[in-house]
């Protein structure tokens, strides 16, 4: 099932951008961004602002995904297990 994405003003998002080439080659798709959400409309459209150029664009909310920054990996702890003890 597809989960509904909800965006709030000042959230950072990535925009899905499809490059179509009419000549031989692969279809290349990738996410561009990050952008900042500047306005959210009730009918699913989202207005985003580019961080680099301050350009404002209105896009469909289905073409966006949240941008997560500052992810850190946590250290894992391993423990050695001894032989089990069975009671008779």
Phi, psi and omega per residue, in radians:
X1 nan 2.605 -3.140
X2 -1.589 2.232 3.122
X3 -1.522 2.563 -3.132
X4 -1.404 2.305 3.124
X5 -1.709 2.301 3.095
X6 -2.036 2.252 3.141
X7 -1.991 2.538 3.100
X8 -2.063 2.784 3.101
X9 -1.064 2.432 -3.121
X10 1.348 0.138 2.999
X11 -1.327 2.577 3.041
X12 -1.648 2.364 -3.088
X13 -2.375 2.826 3.011
X14 -1.930 2.534 -3.116
X15 -1.872 2.275 3.096
X16 -1.323 2.189 -3.085
X17 -2.251 2.144 -3.088
X18 -1.842 2.169 3.071
X19 -1.735 2.006 3.086
X20 -1.771 2.279 3.051
X21 -1.998 2.266 -3.090
X22 -1.408 -0.257 -3.123
X23 -1.791 2.983 -3.052
X24 -0.868 2.489 3.140
X25 2.503 -3.123 -3.121
X26 -1.596 2.688 2.950
X27 -1.334 2.219 -3.118
X28 -1.975 2.213 3.075
X29 -2.206 2.542 3.092
X30 -2.783 2.977 -3.133
X31 -1.750 2.346 3.097
X32 -2.029 2.739 3.121
X33 2.495 -2.862 0.223
X34 -1.497 2.738 3.057
X35 -2.107 2.842 3.097
X36 -1.987 2.309 3.119
X37 -1.267 2.167 -3.142
X38 -1.856 -0.400 3.121
X39 -2.766 2.469 3.102
X40 -2.112 2.196 -3.132
X41 -1.703 2.739 -3.039
X42 -1.260 -0.353 -3.081
X43 -1.665 0.251 3.021
X44 1.793 -0.171 3.116
X45 -1.416 2.620 -3.140
X46 -2.321 2.363 3.087
X47 -1.727 2.161 -3.088
X48 -2.083 2.669 3.119
X49 -2.114 2.325 3.111
X50 -1.268 2.401 3.104
X51 -1.299 -0.482 -3.079
X52 -1.481 -0.765 -3.015
X53 -1.951 -0.080 -3.082
X54 1.030 0.468 3.103
X55 -1.451 2.395 -3.115
X56 -1.839 2.264 -3.109
X57 -2.351 2.451 3.061
X58 -1.781 2.154 -3.094
X59 -2.296 2.890 3.052
X60 -1.273 2.421 -3.118
X61 -1.116 -0.342 3.128
X62 -1.258 -0.315 -3.128
X63 -1.569 0.111 -3.092
X64 -2.014 2.670 2.960
X65 -2.489 2.631 -3.107
X66 -1.078 2.527 3.102
X67 -1.817 2.079 3.140
X68 -1.830 2.179 3.114
X69 -2.116 2.704 3.098
X70 1.360 0.466 3.089
X71 -1.219 2.327 3.089
X72 -2.102 2.586 3.080
X73 -1.616 2.401 -3.134
X74 -1.626 2.556 3.080
X75 -1.282 2.469 3.101
X76 -1.836 2.585 -3.137
X77 -1.907 2.307 3.101
X78 -1.936 2.550 3.125
X79 -2.262 2.392 3.113
X80 -1.529 2.387 -3.131
X81 -1.741 2.467 3.097
X82 -1.511 3.117 3.103
X83 -1.171 2.447 3.133
X84 -1.222 2.592 3.108
X85 -1.887 2.095 -3.120
X86 -1.764 2.335 3.080
X87 -1.674 2.412 -3.121
X88 -1.801 nan nan
